[in-house]
Each structure stands twice: as C-alpha cells, then as structure tokens.
Amino acid sequence: MPNYLRWIISLLAAMTASVALAQAPAPAPVAQGAAPYTLRHGDTVMVSVWRDEALRMEVRVLPDGSITFPLAGRVEVAGLSTSQAESRIAERLKKFIPEAVVTVAITGIEGSQVYVLGKVANPGPVLLSSPNITVLQVLSQVGGLDRFADGNASVY
C-alpha cells in the first residue's frame, strides 16, 4: 500500500474518532431517504413562540447537549431534529402556555467541525457541511497538502 494512502487512512481514523465524540446518535431516516440535520453541541438556534416576542431568543447548544429557554428551563436537544426540539420545548411550556407554537431555526452549525493539522495549505477548523463528507473533501477544503508535505511518507 502506498505511503500516502496510509497517511490518508490515519487521518480518516483520527477525524472519525473526533467526529464520533462530537456527534449524537443519528436519527432514523425520513421518508425521502435523507436524514434531517440533528442538533449538536456548539450549534446555535433561534427559538421562538408564536405571538410572544418575549419568548424569542437565539441560544447555543451547550456541551451537555442542552439549551436553556425561559419558562421551559433546561431542555435536552442534542441529537434531535428541529421539529423534535420544537415538540420537546412546547411540551415543557405546556403548563404556562397550553397551545404554544414553537419554532426552532438553525442559525449556526459551529458544532460540526474538525481540525486539520500538519503539512496542509491552510491548517485549522473545517465546518462539516454534511454528515457524509470524506477525508479527501476535507483536505480539499484546507487547500490540500502544502509543497513541503511528503505525500508518500509513512505515518507509523
């Protein structure tokens, strides 16, 4: 096996481990065959209750997977789609607002990122635009290997 393939496989293994720690379990696929985006720690969402401007705010999903929202308190949302999060928040608001219509809109996906280090053109964080992104796609986003990188070098 060429050394550059060993390097890519090692990078893939490291990225997979990092992503697996940061991601919640995948939801069941929806009818169209594509799984909805699930919230992760670090994501920001706009939560609002229809006809109540006091209950409209942007919040960040905390490292423990929760958000804090007025009247609802601490609500676990990591691993949920936006519609599932809306239902969970509405359920928590039910004793104060029986027919609450809650909307959750994703405003930032900073929780879905990996860090690329080493002899690449632009090392640093890369936002994962899809759950199926490959190592080669991430490498292309950082500009590929720099001119001093030995693409055939062994990483062992």
VOLOZA-133298 format. One line per field, with one value per residue: x negated, y, z negated of N, C-alpha, C, O in turn; residue number from 1. Coordinates in Angstrom, 3 decimals. Last residue first. Example, Ala and Ser with C-alpha at 12.3 -4.5 7.8 and 13.67 -1.06 7.14 Angstrom:
REM residues 2
n_u (-12.850;-13.190)
n_v (-2.250;-5.690)
n_w (-7.080;-7.800)
ca_u (-13.670;-12.300)
ca_v (-1.060;-4.500)
ca_w (-7.140;-7.800)
c_u (-12.900;-13.200)
c_v (0.030;-3.300)
c_w (-7.870;-7.800)
o_u (-13.409;-14.236)
o_v (1.138;-3.319)
o_w (-8.039;-8.465)
k (2;1)
END
This chain:
REM residues 156
n_u (-3.490;-3.128;-5.369;-5.026;-3.988;-3.729;-5.279;-5.015;-5.725;-3.454;-0.610;2.383;5.426;7.107;9.054;10.768;9.375;9.654;12.410;12.422;10.919;12.637;16.083;19.319;21.834;23.064;21.847;20.071;18.138;15.658;12.472;9.688;6.351;4.021;3.744;2.100;0.514;-1.023;1.066;4.618;7.924;10.690;14.195;17.585;20.342;20.935;21.662;23.903;26.590;29.306;32.225;35.156;38.080;41.108;44.132;47.015;48.854;51.246;50.617;48.167;47.522;47.528;46.057;43.350;42.613;43.744;42.183;39.737;40.408;41.127;38.678;37.091;38.299;37.693;34.887;33.858;31.490;28.952;29.680;31.563;32.994;33.457;34.073;36.968;39.305;39.134;36.538;34.152;31.092;30.156;27.753;25.400;23.236;22.297;25.363;26.407;27.380;30.114;32.029;35.546;38.600;40.633;41.499;43.277;45.517;46.583;44.823;41.663;38.441;35.001;32.409;29.301;26.040;23.920;22.611;23.758;26.272;29.254;29.364;31.032;32.717;31.664;33.409;35.682;38.142;38.835;35.768;33.940;33.436;30.368;27.296;26.156;24.035;20.563;18.054;17.016;17.017;15.093;12.772;12.796;12.580;10.044;8.445;9.070;8.144;5.409;4.900;5.526;3.562;1.242;1.662;1.469;-1.200;-2.471;-0.649;-0.857)
n_v (5.893;7.278;7.629;9.729;10.676;13.385;15.463;18.965;21.310;22.371;20.940;19.272;21.288;23.273;22.538;21.235;18.933;17.607;17.109;15.322;13.239;12.380;13.320;13.714;13.081;15.138;18.309;20.248;20.893;23.353;23.066;24.777;24.143;24.899;25.216;23.217;20.934;19.251;19.694;19.412;20.263;19.631;19.824;20.511;21.343;23.505;25.577;26.274;28.563;28.607;26.765;27.356;26.330;27.445;26.497;27.428;26.419;26.042;26.657;27.896;26.571;23.874;23.758;23.906;21.294;20.993;22.767;21.389;19.100;20.201;21.359;19.067;17.901;19.842;19.711;16.540;15.751;15.754;17.951;18.892;19.216;22.226;24.081;26.152;27.194;29.866;30.466;27.851;26.434;23.271;20.519;19.139;19.843;22.108;23.703;25.457;28.823;30.852;33.691;34.026;34.852;35.610;38.131;37.865;35.779;34.602;31.559;31.537;30.484;30.194;29.681;28.140;26.924;24.224;23.214;19.898;19.544;18.377;16.870;17.091;14.103;11.894;11.025;9.655;10.710;9.959;9.920;7.650;8.338;10.080;9.105;10.355;13.310;14.045;14.105;11.555;11.326;13.210;11.957;9.523;10.534;11.696;9.400;8.000;9.825;9.732;7.077;7.217;9.020;7.469;5.301;6.640;7.335;4.828;2.173;-1.179)
n_w (-10.404;-8.181;-5.460;-2.593;-0.284;-0.555;-2.378;-2.046;-0.903;0.248;-1.512;-0.439;-0.333;-1.211;-2.888;-1.151;-0.580;-3.021;-2.889;-0.743;-1.826;-3.854;-3.133;-4.576;-5.539;-6.854;-5.626;-6.281;-8.867;-8.822;-10.085;-11.609;-10.260;-7.601;-4.491;-3.248;-5.533;-7.467;-10.381;-10.925;-11.096;-13.082;-12.350;-13.303;-14.255;-15.773;-14.146;-12.623;-13.184;-13.223;-12.827;-14.597;-15.940;-17.299;-18.852;-20.104;-22.923;-24.394;-27.158;-28.765;-31.144;-30.595;-28.128;-27.855;-27.370;-24.835;-23.363;-23.450;-21.948;-19.466;-18.685;-18.476;-16.255;-14.344;-14.272;-15.711;-18.319;-19.263;-21.914;-23.724;-26.853;-28.519;-31.384;-30.960;-30.050;-30.832;-28.482;-28.038;-27.378;-25.982;-25.916;-25.643;-27.110;-25.753;-24.494;-21.777;-22.222;-21.051;-20.550;-21.243;-22.353;-24.201;-23.793;-21.682;-20.877;-18.567;-18.885;-20.199;-19.044;-18.821;-16.755;-17.658;-17.073;-18.176;-20.401;-20.028;-17.444;-15.861;-12.669;-9.613;-8.480;-5.896;-2.997;-2.244;-2.577;-5.259;-7.202;-9.341;-12.813;-13.696;-15.280;-18.450;-18.157;-17.845;-18.973;-18.688;-15.924;-15.204;-16.193;-14.744;-12.162;-12.247;-12.587;-10.232;-8.298;-8.839;-8.137;-5.409;-4.548;-5.081;-3.403;-0.974;-0.954;-0.701;0.914;0.000)
ca_u (-3.664;-2.740;-4.628;-5.645;-4.331;-2.512;-5.679;-4.475;-6.765;-4.533;-1.455;1.067;4.570;6.153;7.918;11.227;9.511;8.325;11.885;13.160;10.406;11.348;14.939;18.127;21.163;22.568;22.744;21.301;18.635;17.051;13.261;11.017;7.317;4.480;4.400;2.006;1.571;-1.539;-0.004;3.278;6.926;9.472;12.999;16.321;19.994;20.666;20.272;23.562;25.153;28.637;30.767;34.451;36.642;40.300;42.698;46.494;47.658;51.221;51.157;48.821;47.617;48.191;47.490;44.074;42.141;44.213;43.624;39.855;39.924;42.105;39.884;36.771;38.325;39.104;35.539;34.079;32.856;29.415;28.657;31.886;32.046;34.093;33.051;35.784;39.069;40.301;37.458;35.142;31.931;30.310;28.989;26.486;24.015;21.571;24.229;26.490;26.355;29.395;31.034;34.134;37.863;40.121;40.627;41.944;44.927;47.334;45.699;43.030;39.480;36.212;33.361;30.664;26.902;24.859;21.969;23.251;25.064;28.535;29.608;29.897;32.690;31.856;32.347;34.414;37.485;39.467;37.103;34.125;33.967;31.799;28.021;26.603;25.028;21.893;18.815;17.153;17.855;16.487;13.161;12.848;13.758;11.221;8.427;9.336;9.563;6.140;4.668;6.291;4.979;1.422;1.594;2.755;-0.226;-2.527;-1.470;0.000)
ca_v (4.937;7.965;6.739;9.403;9.252;12.602;14.243;17.712;20.611;21.943;22.051;19.227;20.150;23.597;23.219;22.482;19.931;18.034;18.000;16.580;13.959;12.970;12.412;14.314;12.110;14.033;17.167;20.678;19.736;23.043;22.914;24.163;24.779;24.096;26.084;24.627;21.278;19.921;19.080;19.859;19.634;20.418;19.066;20.864;20.314;22.255;25.541;24.872;28.302;29.824;26.676;27.546;26.253;27.306;26.766;27.036;27.093;25.815;25.354;28.281;28.034;24.311;23.478;25.173;21.915;20.144;23.033;22.698;18.960;19.434;22.180;20.055;17.181;19.573;20.937;17.428;15.926;14.528;17.322;18.966;18.411;21.264;23.337;25.741;25.769;29.071;30.967;28.721;26.984;24.724;21.197;18.865;18.711;20.840;23.583;24.140;27.877;30.128;32.805;34.257;34.714;34.238;37.919;38.394;36.144;35.670;32.401;31.092;31.495;29.576;30.728;28.064;27.984;24.804;24.291;20.957;19.123;19.403;16.780;17.527;15.535;12.119;11.833;8.949;10.998;9.287;10.399;8.369;7.445;9.835;9.514;9.258;12.493;13.883;15.348;12.108;10.420;13.458;13.288;9.495;9.765;12.544;10.461;7.387;9.461;10.991;7.528;6.319;9.377;8.787;5.077;6.053;8.416;5.554;3.393;0.000)
ca_w (-11.513;-9.420;-6.358;-3.877;-0.311;-0.412;-1.678;-2.556;-1.655;1.149;-1.077;-1.069;-0.022;-0.162;-3.503;-1.766;0.483;-2.575;-3.935;-0.627;-0.657;-4.196;-3.146;-3.978;-4.688;-7.684;-5.519;-5.639;-8.138;-9.098;-8.860;-11.661;-11.129;-8.742;-5.470;-2.858;-4.586;-6.270;-9.613;-11.282;-10.245;-12.950;-12.676;-12.705;-13.285;-16.477;-14.596;-12.838;-13.068;-12.763;-12.978;-13.326;-16.163;-16.091;-18.970;-18.793;-22.403;-22.940;-26.731;-27.510;-31.132;-31.836;-28.168;-28.026;-28.610;-25.941;-23.521;-24.111;-23.328;-20.252;-18.840;-19.506;-17.530;-14.663;-14.747;-14.565;-17.829;-18.635;-21.074;-22.291;-26.081;-27.612;-30.642;-31.702;-29.799;-31.227;-29.500;-27.424;-28.437;-25.880;-26.304;-24.707;-27.630;-25.617;-25.401;-22.399;-21.769;-22.099;-19.959;-21.534;-21.094;-24.107;-24.945;-21.397;-22.159;-19.240;-18.084;-20.444;-19.227;-19.350;-17.135;-17.134;-17.584;-17.213;-19.652;-20.906;-18.145;-16.606;-14.106;-10.425;-8.813;-7.326;-3.584;-2.201;-1.316;-4.124;-6.891;-8.079;-11.788;-13.757;-14.073;-17.587;-18.843;-17.286;-18.944;-20.033;-16.697;-14.844;-16.660;-16.205;-12.532;-12.056;-13.596;-11.536;-8.353;-9.011;-9.516;-6.287;-4.412;-5.706;-4.859;-1.361;-1.025;-1.973;0.957;0.000)
c_u (-5.009;-2.927;-4.304;-4.752;-4.909;-2.746;-4.466;-4.981;-6.281;-5.645;-2.655;0.239;3.262;5.197;6.811;10.097;9.973;8.409;10.506;12.668;11.129;10.794;13.670;16.942;19.891;21.782;22.207;22.305;19.997;17.486;14.678;11.700;8.667;5.478;4.905;2.589;1.488;-0.446;-0.379;2.265;5.585;8.459;11.810;15.226;18.691;20.224;19.932;22.110;24.847;27.131;30.137;32.945;35.975;38.830;42.016;45.033;47.249;50.024;51.059;49.360;48.391;48.322;48.182;45.564;42.874;43.820;44.198;41.328;40.063;41.687;40.916;37.972;38.028;39.236;37.001;34.755;32.867;30.827;29.181;30.857;32.455;33.000;33.737;34.774;37.886;40.094;38.717;36.120;32.842;31.121;28.965;27.790;25.231;22.324;23.516;25.202;26.559;28.401;30.243;33.241;36.410;39.526;40.009;40.983;43.484;46.802;46.532;43.934;40.829;37.231;34.628;31.463;28.259;25.630;22.862;22.471;24.607;27.369;28.718;30.271;31.454;31.838;32.657;33.252;36.131;38.728;37.584;35.576;34.193;32.223;29.502;27.436;25.433;22.764;20.253;18.061;18.049;17.406;14.632;13.293;13.903;12.483;9.651;9.375;9.918;7.631;5.421;6.115;5.826;2.890;1.839;2.789;1.153;-1.502;-1.379;-0.897)
c_v (5.066;7.054;7.503;8.491;8.803;11.112;13.340;16.544;19.275;21.191;21.497;20.415;20.200;22.473;23.488;23.246;21.270;19.080;18.496;17.581;15.288;13.768;13.150;13.363;12.655;13.007;16.039;19.542;20.085;21.874;22.566;24.127;24.105;24.877;25.256;25.564;22.780;20.067;19.902;19.201;20.262;19.636;20.002;19.912;20.678;21.155;24.267;24.717;26.847;29.640;27.943;27.533;26.328;27.288;26.542;27.478;26.520;26.505;25.060;26.995;28.542;25.836;23.970;24.971;23.229;20.753;22.228;23.022;20.274;19.333;21.472;20.971;18.142;18.799;20.680;18.689;16.772;14.608;15.995;18.291;18.436;20.544;22.245;25.056;25.252;27.563;30.099;29.174;28.004;25.157;22.679;19.569;18.390;19.624;22.244;23.942;26.559;29.160;32.171;33.247;35.029;33.990;36.523;38.202;36.573;36.018;33.325;32.080;30.819;30.691;30.003;29.272;27.882;25.947;24.925;21.965;20.247;18.787;17.784;17.393;15.847;13.621;12.083;9.738;10.311;9.521;9.757;8.789;8.240;8.833;9.200;9.766;11.346;13.007;15.168;13.324;10.937;12.585;13.571;10.842;9.722;11.813;11.349;8.443;8.873;10.721;8.821;6.733;8.510;9.194;6.392;5.751;7.880;6.669;4.158;1.233)
c_w (-12.147;-10.623;-7.635;-4.696;-1.631;-0.432;-1.641;-1.719;-2.217;0.425;-0.305;-0.614;-0.778;0.191;-2.489;-2.441;-0.090;-1.477;-3.537;-1.673;-0.462;-3.026;-3.535;-4.134;-4.040;-6.870;-6.389;-5.489;-7.577;-8.244;-9.272;-10.296;-11.061;-9.587;-6.655;-3.918;-4.332;-5.220;-8.396;-10.369;-10.578;-12.134;-12.496;-13.151;-12.591;-15.549;-15.344;-13.278;-13.380;-12.630;-12.409;-13.591;-14.791;-16.489;-17.631;-18.772;-21.050;-22.286;-25.236;-26.883;-29.918;-31.922;-29.444;-28.306;-28.905;-27.285;-24.680;-24.347;-24.094;-21.710;-19.717;-19.751;-18.685;-15.977;-15.103;-15.108;-16.557;-18.097;-20.550;-21.395;-24.607;-26.822;-29.827;-30.803;-30.606;-31.021;-29.628;-28.501;-27.785;-27.091;-25.934;-25.018;-26.758;-26.167;-25.217;-23.203;-22.505;-21.462;-21.097;-20.819;-21.405;-22.721;-24.925;-22.567;-21.929;-20.631;-18.967;-19.727;-19.458;-19.566;-17.561;-17.603;-16.888;-17.872;-18.604;-20.065;-19.064;-17.371;-14.824;-11.886;-9.652;-7.604;-5.055;-2.785;-1.213;-2.803;-5.598;-7.874;-10.510;-12.682;-14.203;-16.421;-17.920;-18.171;-18.488;-20.047;-18.116;-15.678;-16.400;-16.756;-14.040;-12.486;-13.482;-12.628;-9.704;-9.128;-9.801;-7.741;-5.328;-5.675;-5.598;-2.853;-1.383;-2.065;-0.363;0.000)
o_u (-5.318;-2.558;-5.120;-3.526;-5.252;-1.795;-4.204;-5.093;-7.069;-6.434;-2.838;0.358;3.055;4.246;5.706;10.164;9.608;7.606;10.209;12.526;10.513;10.255;13.627;16.816;19.431;21.124;21.003;23.487;20.969;17.239;14.890;11.533;8.795;5.455;6.093;1.994;0.881;-0.470;-0.086;2.588;5.425;8.165;11.915;15.325;18.689;19.766;18.753;21.414;25.445;26.461;30.395;32.462;36.200;38.382;42.306;44.732;47.149;50.159;50.809;48.638;49.168;49.142;49.318;46.255;43.005;44.606;45.045;41.686;40.463;42.518;41.505;38.257;38.640;40.184;37.501;35.149;31.994;31.320;29.776;31.133;33.572;32.167;34.498;34.629;37.804;40.663;39.282;36.505;32.388;31.759;27.922;28.826;26.005;22.077;24.065;24.099;26.847;28.565;29.761;33.641;36.075;39.899;38.981;39.773;42.573;47.557;47.108;43.830;41.094;36.930;35.250;31.234;28.348;25.846;22.601;21.759;25.013;27.458;27.572;31.374;30.903;31.027;33.780;32.197;35.492;38.687;36.813;36.500;34.600;31.461;29.865;28.187;25.093;22.287;21.084;18.766;19.126;18.468;15.334;14.101;15.008;13.362;10.243;10.240;10.959;8.309;6.000;7.084;6.753;3.413;2.545;3.823;1.935;-0.979;-0.354;-1.807)
o_v (4.340;7.415;8.290;8.576;7.631;10.346;12.608;16.642;18.533;20.500;20.282;20.858;21.052;22.688;23.885;24.469;22.324;20.012;19.680;18.768;16.274;14.858;14.380;12.681;12.100;12.144;15.985;19.788;20.203;21.854;21.591;25.025;23.002;26.107;24.938;26.600;23.519;19.423;21.095;18.246;21.481;18.480;21.036;19.276;21.102;20.113;23.969;23.812;26.253;30.476;28.314;28.223;25.475;28.122;25.579;28.669;25.306;27.106;23.916;26.315;29.491;26.341;24.439;25.918;23.622;20.730;22.724;23.504;20.273;19.465;22.084;21.322;18.044;19.019;21.248;18.729;17.616;13.658;15.211;18.074;18.044;21.194;21.440;25.394;24.060;26.755;29.661;28.373;28.902;24.335;23.253;19.244;17.487;18.498;21.336;24.008;26.541;28.739;32.864;32.119;36.152;33.048;36.285;38.119;35.748;36.500;32.903;33.290;29.712;31.709;29.292;29.813;27.582;25.939;26.049;21.593;21.399;17.668;18.008;17.762;14.969;14.342;12.440;9.159;10.389;8.614;9.081;8.104;9.399;8.525;8.165;10.732;11.357;12.090;16.046;13.556;10.778;13.041;14.102;10.889;9.868;12.408;11.721;8.397;9.208;11.320;8.987;6.740;9.012;9.670;6.430;5.924;8.579;6.931;4.138;1.334)
o_w (-13.092;-11.741;-8.114;-4.629;-1.792;-0.584;-2.595;-0.497;-2.804;1.070;-0.224;0.529;-1.642;0.943;-2.861;-2.558;0.430;-1.443;-3.695;-1.377;-0.058;-3.218;-3.546;-5.151;-3.042;-7.452;-6.640;-5.249;-8.323;-7.038;-9.993;-9.471;-10.530;-9.624;-6.716;-4.215;-5.107;-4.171;-8.314;-9.662;-10.525;-12.441;-11.838;-14.200;-11.435;-16.018;-15.537;-12.818;-14.277;-12.025;-11.264;-14.488;-13.933;-17.275;-16.921;-18.686;-20.870;-21.221;-24.858;-26.154;-30.018;-32.688;-29.377;-28.681;-30.065;-28.232;-25.423;-25.422;-25.259;-22.608;-20.608;-20.896;-19.748;-16.730;-16.074;-16.274;-16.355;-17.489;-21.289;-20.215;-24.272;-26.190;-30.364;-29.628;-30.904;-31.755;-28.626;-29.353;-27.076;-27.748;-25.623;-24.437;-27.077;-25.735;-24.593;-22.660;-23.701;-20.316;-21.993;-20.528;-21.782;-22.021;-25.559;-22.358;-21.976;-21.475;-19.970;-19.930;-18.991;-20.188;-16.771;-18.685;-15.697;-19.084;-18.175;-19.132;-18.905;-17.876;-14.435;-12.289;-10.316;-7.023;-5.410;-3.045;-0.163;-1.972;-4.917;-8.314;-10.581;-11.766;-14.761;-16.553;-16.737;-18.840;-18.718;-21.029;-18.691;-16.102;-17.260;-17.683;-14.564;-13.109;-14.495;-13.503;-10.269;-9.963;-10.874;-8.501;-5.964;-6.683;-6.606;-3.500;-2.027;-3.149;-1.044;-0.822)
k (156;155;154;153;152;151;150;149;148;147;146;145;144;143;142;141;140;139;138;137;136;135;134;133;132;131;130;129;128;127;126;125;124;123;122;121;120;119;118;117;116;115;114;113;112;111;110;109;108;107;106;105;104;103;102;101;100;99;98;97;96;95;94;93;92;91;90;89;88;87;86;85;84;83;82;81;80;79;78;77;76;75;74;73;72;71;70;69;68;67;66;65;64;63;62;61;60;59;58;57;56;55;54;53;52;51;50;49;48;47;46;45;44;43;42;41;40;39;38;37;36;35;34;33;32;31;30;29;28;27;26;25;24;23;22;21;20;19;18;17;16;15;14;13;12;11;10;9;8;7;6;5;4;3;2;1)
END
